[in-house]
Each structure stands twice: as structure tokens, then as C-alpha cells.
């Protein structure tokens, strides 16, 4: 059994079919890029990297380790030089006497183990882990270990000349800026806030919607750090009196990131906010992975099958609207459909879709782009955001003339979106005849299954969930795996399908309450109803229900 090829072993164990094995081998042969069998297998989606590593562990009789659940001692990890760990994708996770336990994704490559022994003087015991988990662990173990005396960096005001740029490129500041983004990405943060105060500069990151402290650095560093970030994101480093926007790219653990930067002058310097956006390297989510209830999923998939009309996705900033739109585009896009988007900016590049980026400085506004797109023979148009009445009207007219239009709007719920369109100056009859439906959504934090604590709901909580009896619910506690009692987020959705009755109400100028009442009678579950279901299922907590849907 030891000498059998891994592909044949996987077929024998029932992990993949003979046809899938042949597809992987053919792809590996045709591409000629030197990728190993396992990498191609995972890329083609026939097995997850974890499942493959576990199967390989069984074949090679090498223990599999889930590095996400292992607390790695940085001192032990750094026994292996950083360049060696990064080059060979290995990390030392334990030490017994003169023996290092080393996690690798290629445990039969004895040259790597020999290199480690020569460099460190320790014998090596290999264990198996996924490549992605090792890269993430390497980043964490070596982070901030070689930044030097950051607080010792000081200097005069920086001006826009070659000498100042050389000074900004000094290694410690470059490493600090890089490490801040890397650390935030590994914490699954969406935003980084660099905030200058009189005696120190505070750096916070937004994880699962909440801001948490990453580190504090000396106020001496603020000027150099902000200059470094402005320099790489294409801003004017000499201008410190007005807000600026920029962007740059950075690769972390093999994943290319699109990083947006915004600067705003404050009393003690410039506040920098960095938004981390995933790129095409992170796969677009499928509709079935969005966390919709069965009812909402069936309703939404039926809506996007309509050949023409408007579908709006609404919610506050950071509620996952773009993710939902991209998932919808992924379901719609086919070789016989011309999909064109106009976005500001293009957040994720998708194959087979024509994506157009807004550039206000050059006159490429939403409305100008939309007028041109209508002459590009589109079947489906995605508008990044209906920011004003002009953009909304062009989108509505495009839908009436036979196109399917997808867009976003910033409103609190689905019913108020319909009223908002009329307030933007679009005639009610046009809204009624073109609108297919509205999806309002929010993100709620998911309770950590290992440490959540069960209790019975109180009378006040029953009222909030619209039930008349107490039920088992869970509270967040916090453990070594989650930190604050939550792990990740999921979406809740409120979908109003504009059926004949609702279209009539819209045309007659009905208000939010009337539309909402009829939608509920038609089967729509409001945001509060959806999050109540999740609370009763133990997916999220009562605190999240109040945070996301509370209204006076």
C-alpha cells in the first residue's frame, strides 16, 4: 500500500472518482507549471486542502496537525530561520530535547528536513499540515520579530524630494507598515485604523464588525508611518492639510490583497484608515454559501432568473452587499449572456464579466459610464451603487427597456428602499413597473460552538423575538480559540418580492408600513424574524439581535 500512487490511493479510499483522477492528471500534464498532484486536486475543487492532507497522512503514516488549533511558541518556531521556513513552507511547532517537531506539507522531502538539521543542529520529526495553515502560522510566528527599534525612528517634517523618500524607505518603517497589514489580514480584519494622539499612536483593527486594539507605537513614528503608507498608495506626501485617497497591493501568505487607504488631517497628525479587500485569488462565494434561509434562497434565485427589471441589495456599509451581488453575477454569467458592471472601485475581478471602473477626475462618472454601457448591447448591468437620482433613473430606464439591472442602495430595510427611490425623484409608476425585488441584509456574529453557554430566554427577550414562551438560547463566553465568544459572521436577509399587489401599492404612493405589512402577508420574513430564528438555533446571541435590529 505504501508504494501505491496517491491518486490511486484516493480512488481506492473513495475520496475521488477514477474520472476525477484522470482530469487532474490531464490538467497537471497540460499546464506544465510544475504543480504537485495535491495542489491541482484542491484547485480543481475535488477535495479541500484539509481533506487531502488528512488522506495523505493516512497513506504516509505521518500524523496530521490542525495548526489553527495549536498554540505555537514563537521562540520554538524561530529556531528555524525565517527565510528557510518561508522558502520551504515549514514551521517548528514543538521541541523535545534536541528534537524539533516540524509541520510541513511535503513530509517525504528529506532534503528540507536535512537543511533544517544543518542550520539548527536539531533533529526533525515531520508532521503533516496544509500549506495555507503553515503560511499563516509562519506569518504569525515571525511577525514583529525583526522590526528593530521602531520607537527610535524620528525625523523632521518630510517634504516631497528624493532625500525624504530615501529616509521613508528605511527598513524598520517599511517592515512596520507591511506587518500591520499582514497581522490584520491574519486576524481576518476588514479595516485598520491608525490614530494619532498627543503621546502615542493607536492602531486598531475591525474584526467581525468590532474594533479591537492591535498595538500602540510612539508618536515619533506617526509621521514616518503615515508618509510610508501615503507613498505606496500614490498620495501626495507633501500635502497634509486635506483628505486624500489611494490604494496599493500587497501579498500576504500567497494571497494578493487590494488595499484602499484614506487619510484625514487630525489635531496630532493624519489619521489613516486602511480597508483590506480580497481579490480574485479568494474565490467568489456561491449563492448557496451566503447563509440565506431556504425560503429566501428560493425567492432570490427565482428573482435573478427574470430577463429584465431591477434587483436592489441594501444595507449599511460593510453588510456584505457586494458579496451578494458578485454571487448573483456568478450565477447569472454564461457564455451567451453579456454582463457589464460599473463600479467604484472594482472590488473583485471576475472572469467572463466586463467590469468598468468609475474615474470622476477624468469624467468617467456612474451616469456617463451607464449611458455608454447601454450602447454596448448588455443583457445584465450591475451598478455598484445608486448614489443619486440621475444614476437611479438611468438604471430604472435600462430595466424598462429590457435589461436586468442589479445595484445597491444605503437604506435600513427593504420597504424603505422602495420609498427612497420615489424620494430620489423617480416616478412611482416607473418604480412599480421595473422593480423585481429588494434584498436588505446585515451581518451577525456567529457564536463559538466550543464555549457558548446555554440558558432560558427572559420575558423581555421573548417579546423581542416575537414569541410567547421561553426557549433555550446561548450567550457568548470566550475561550482560547475565539477570544471574545464569536467566530466569524453570517448574513441575515429580508427579501421583498414585488408581486402584483406590492407593485400596485408602490404605484399608488404607499408608505413603508403598508408595503411591509403586505410583504409579511405574502411570506416575507423581516430582519428581526431571521435573526430571531438564528438566536433560537444557537447560531448567534441575543446581544447580536439587539445590535443589528434594535429600533426605538
Protein Blocks (a to p, Z undefined) as FASTA:
>chain_A
ZZpcfklmmmmnomacfklmmmmmmmmmmnonopafklmmmmnopacfklmmmmmmmmno
pacddfklpccdfklmmmpcfklmmmnopadfbdehjaccdddfblklmklmmmmmmmno
pacddddddfklmmmmmmmmmgoklnojmklpgcddddddfklmmmmmpmklmmmmmmmm
mmmmmnopabdcddddfkbccddddeehiacdfbdcdfklmmmmmmmmmmmnopafkbmk
bccdddddddeehiacdddddddddfkbccddddddddfklccddfklnopafklmmmmm
mmmmpmbdcdddeddehilmmmmmmmmmmmmpcfkbccdddddddfbdcehiacddddfk
nopafklmmmmmmmnopabdcdfbafbfklmmmmmmmmmnopacddddddfblklmmmmm
mmnopafklmmmmmnbdcdddddddddfklgccddddfklmmmnopabdcdddddfbdak
nonopacjddddddddddfklmmmmmnopafklmmmmmmmnopacfklmmmmmmmnomac
fklmmmmmgcZZ
